[in-house]
Structure formats: structure tokens, C-alpha cells
Amino acid sequence: MSEVSSNNDEMKSQKSKKSSNSKVSQNQSVHQSIKQEKNENQKQPEQIQSTRAYLESTVTSVVQEGMLELAKQRPENPLEFLGNFILNKAKGK
């Protein structure tokens, strides 16, 4: 009987260690993701400005126009409406 109890205790200990290792691994993964995100957010001001300028010169006005029309019409499927609006603009319709 004590041998069974000893085996149960050993199994519980192993499960506890696995669970602890899993939590440590998850925490490490989260910390790595946060570090990576911080590094990506520390872009040079020129890169940020060039991205902003590119978006403003290519898509911002069309997206804003589509969102205004979306607000007026309030369609049942707003994402589909906006997507079609942008596609139609891209095709010159």
C-alpha cells in the first residue's frame, strides 16, 4: 500500500514540475514577445515619417472617404462594404 502511495506522490511531483516548467516557458515567451515589440516600436523617426507619408499619399483619403460613406449608409456588413468601396476605387469606378 505504501508503495502505491509513494508512486502517487512521485507522479504528483512530476506533474507539478511539468506545470511549473510550462509556466516558466510561457513567461519567457511572453517576455521575448514584449522585447521584440519594443524593438520594433523604436524605429527611427525617418522610417515612421516615411511610412506615414506613404500611407497618406496612397490610401488614407480613399479609406476616409469609404468610412464616411459607410457611416452614411450603415450597411449590414460594414467590412464587406468598405472592402468593396476600396476595390471599386482601385479599379477606377
N, C-alpha and C positions, 0 to 999 in steps of 0.2 A: 504494500500500500504506500509506504513512504517513497518507494522508487517511482511510482506514478506521480505522486505529489512533486517530487524532485524534477521529473521531466516536465510537468506542467509549469513549474516555476521557471525552468530553463527556457521553455517556449515563450513565456510571457516576457522574459528578459530580452530574448532575441527580437520579438515584435516591437518592444519598446525602443530598442537600439535602431531598428529599421525605420521606425516612425521618426525618431529623433534625427537620423541621418537624412531622411527625406525632407524634413523641415529645414535643416541646415542648407541642403541643396537648393530648396525653393528660395530661401532667403538670399543665398549667393546669386541666384539667377535674377532675382528682383534688383539686387544692388548693382549687378552688371548692367541691367537694362537702364537703370537710373543714370549710371555713369555715362553710358553710351548716349542717352538722350541729352544730358548736359553738354557733352562734347559737340553734338550736332547743333545744339542751340547756341553755341559760342562761335558761330560763323563770323567771318569778317564783315564789317558794315558794308563793304563794296558788294559782297555776294548777296546780302539781304536786299540792298538797294537795286541791284541788277535783276533780282527775281521779282521784286515789286514792280519795277518799271516794265519788265517783260509782260507780267500779268495784266497790268493796267493798259498796256498798249495793244494787247491781243484779245483778252476775254472779259475783262471787268465790265465794260459798257454793255456787252451783249447779255451777260448774266444779270446785271442790274435791270436792264430792260425786261428780260424774261421774268424776273421776280416781281416787277411792277405789274406786268400783265397777269401773272399768277395771282397776285393779291386782288386784282380786279375781278377775275373770273372765278376764283376759288374752285378749281376742278376737283373731282372726286379723287383722282390720283395725281397729286401735285408733282411728284418726281418724274412721272412719265410726261406730264405736260411740259415741265421745264426742259427735260431732255429733248423732247420733240421740238420745242421752241429753238433751242440751241442748234440742233441738227438742221432745222429749216434755215436758220440764219447762215450756217456754214455752207449750205447749198445755194444761198443767194435768193431764197424765196421770200 
